[in-house]
Amino acid sequence: MQVALLLMLMVPGQVTGHADYLYWNARSDGWKVPVYLSEDVQGTEGITINDETLTVDPEAGSGVRARIGYQFTPSWEVSWVCTYFSTSGSDRLPEVSWTDLENEPTDGYYNVRFPWGGSGGTPETVTWSSFLRQNVHDIEFTYISHPSESLGVRLFGSVRRAEFHVERRLTFQPDSSLTTYPLGIETDWEVSNLAAYGLRFGTSGEWKIGGFSVFSMGAISALYGRTKDQYHQEYGWGGGARNHQRDFSGAIPAIELMVGASWTQGHLKVAAGYEAAIWFNVFPNAIWMTNSEDLILDGFFARVGVDW
């Protein structure tokens, strides 16, 4: 950001910028939690039984992306881009019998345990929720080329910082009216914070047809990040609680694709399109999984941009 402001003060040129509204889905096997269910237990809408695990995919969420740039020559531009996105989801399986819950070993660090259900198969309400927040900043340098009057090509590279905050929570609520055993809520949750730094490279093209244009973009990122992961398990019936924390580092590559169309009138540009990004190893190799999982963010965007 400081580099962009310094160039604006020292070199005469053109200021450009746009703001995007994002409507994305967040898809990943990392939303699975190892609750082992017998075959006769059926999932409600939003919860599916998948490989003997309970899965809640977050709902489509909203985000924003802002970009401000300075084109100090016809061929070179420097810009700052900030992307923020968040989403969450939750659902439950009501009246799941104790006999339907099998306390099998999980693939993670701990086994998921359940409250005392007594010998009568006390019904449990199983609730699973998830939350994701993404915050990405880029300082981008772009080379602009026009092979023909109707075709524009941009080659860009940036220094990137990406942050991901992930929460996964599992709750068992027993029906205390159906047993004389001391019951309580069990809650298992995991919070992961990832901060990654690295480089991003890509290219985009735009084909003008009168006042309209169609465009596409592709980019790859090579980041290295550190994850701080915390797991907490608590028993409301007096069984106590336990915590587990750990930090670990690793590569966080990413691939991005975008297609869209735009309309330009004077200094104003309006655009819309579809984009998808695959972030590898975002979900940590931690408590509930033995393997790191990838995250796919895909959906639509609407853009308003100006230059002066």
CORBEL-V459863 format. One record per residue. RES is the residue in one letter. D_CENTER is the distance of its C-alpha to the mean C-alpha in Angstrom with 1 decimal. Layout:
RES_D_CENTER + RES_D_CENTER
This chain:
M_24.3 + Q_27.8 + V_28.6 + A_27.9 + L_30.1 + L_32.8 + L_33.1 + M_33.4 + L_36.2 + M_38.1 + V_37.8 + P_38.5 + G_36.1 + Q_33.7 + V_30.7 + T_27.8 + G_24.7 + H_22.3 + A_19.8 + D_17.1 + Y_15.8 + L_12.5 + Y_12.1 + W_9.1 + N_8.3 + A_5.5 + R_8.0 + S_8.9 + D_12.1 + G_10.6 + W_10.9 + K_14.6 + V_17.1 + P_20.6 + V_22.9 + Y_25.8 + L_27.4 + S_30.8 + E_31.1 + D_32.5 + V_29.5 + Q_27.7 + G_24.2 + T_24.0 + E_21.8 + G_18.1 + I_19.1 + T_20.2 + I_22.3 + N_20.9 + D_22.7 + E_24.0 + T_20.7 + L_19.2 + T_15.9 + V_14.1 + D_11.3 + P_9.7 + E_11.5 + A_10.7 + G_9.7 + S_11.2 + G_10.8 + V_13.4 + R_14.4 + A_17.8 + R_20.0 + I_23.6 + G_25.8 + Y_29.4 + Q_31.3 + F_34.3 + T_36.0 + P_35.8 + S_33.9 + W_31.6 + E_28.9 + V_26.7 + S_23.7 + W_20.9 + V_17.5 + C_14.9 + T_11.5 + Y_9.9 + F_7.4 + S_7.0 + T_7.7 + S_9.8 + G_12.4 + S_15.7 + D_18.9 + R_21.9 + L_24.8 + P_28.0 + E_31.3 + V_30.3 + S_33.4 + W_33.6 + T_35.3 + D_32.2 + L_30.0 + E_30.7 + N_30.0 + E_29.5 + P_28.1 + T_24.4 + D_22.8 + G_21.4 + Y_23.3 + Y_24.7 + N_26.0 + V_24.8 + R_28.0 + F_29.3 + P_31.7 + W_35.4 + G_36.1 + G_39.8 + S_41.8 + G_41.5 + G_37.9 + T_36.5 + P_33.7 + E_30.3 + T_27.4 + V_24.2 + T_21.1 + W_17.5 + S_14.6 + S_10.9 + F_8.7 + L_5.3 + R_6.0 + Q_5.6 + N_9.2 + V_10.9 + H_14.7 + D_17.0 + I_20.8 + E_21.9 + F_25.3 + T_26.4 + Y_29.5 + I_30.6 + S_33.1 + H_35.0 + P_36.7 + S_38.2 + E_38.6 + S_36.0 + L_33.5 + G_31.2 + V_29.2 + R_26.9 + L_26.1 + F_23.7 + G_22.5 + S_20.5 + V_19.9 + R_16.2 + R_14.5 + A_10.8 + E_9.6 + F_6.9 + H_8.2 + V_8.0 + E_10.9 + R_12.8 + R_16.3 + L_19.2 + T_22.5 + F_26.0 + Q_28.5 + P_32.0 + D_34.8 + S_37.3 + S_40.1 + L_40.5 + T_41.4 + T_43.4 + Y_41.1 + P_39.3 + L_35.7 + G_32.6 + I_28.9 + E_26.9 + T_23.4 + D_21.0 + W_17.8 + E_15.6 + V_13.7 + S_12.0 + N_11.8 + L_11.2 + A_13.0 + A_13.8 + Y_16.5 + G_18.0 + L_19.1 + R_18.0 + F_20.5 + G_20.9 + T_23.3 + S_23.5 + G_26.5 + E_28.0 + W_31.0 + K_33.0 + I_35.1 + G_37.1 + G_34.9 + F_31.9 + S_29.7 + V_27.2 + F_24.7 + S_22.2 + M_20.1 + G_18.9 + A_17.5 + I_16.8 + S_15.6 + A_17.2 + L_15.8 + Y_16.9 + G_15.2 + R_16.2 + T_14.5 + K_16.3 + D_16.1 + Q_18.2 + Y_19.4 + H_21.9 + Q_24.2 + E_26.7 + Y_29.7 + G_31.3 + W_34.5 + G_35.5 + G_34.0 + G_32.4 + A_29.0 + R_27.5 + N_24.9 + H_23.4 + Q_21.7 + R_21.1 + D_19.7 + F_19.1 + S_18.4 + G_17.5 + A_16.6 + I_13.1 + P_13.9 + A_12.1 + I_13.6 + E_13.4 + L_15.8 + M_17.0 + V_20.1 + G_21.8 + A_25.1 + S_26.5 + W_29.7 + T_31.5 + Q_34.4 + G_35.8 + H_33.3 + L_30.8 + K_28.1 + V_26.0 + A_23.5 + A_21.0 + G_19.2 + Y_16.4 + E_13.8 + A_11.5 + A_9.7 + I_9.6 + W_8.3 + F_10.9 + N_11.5 + V_8.2 + F_9.4 + P_12.8 + N_16.2 + A_17.3 + I_18.9 + W_17.8 + M_17.4 + T_19.7 + N_17.5 + S_14.2 + E_11.7 + D_9.6 + L_6.3 + I_7.2 + L_6.2 + D_9.7 + G_12.1 + F_14.8 + F_15.7 + A_19.0 + R_20.6 + V_23.7 + G_25.2 + V_28.5 + D_30.7 + W_33.9
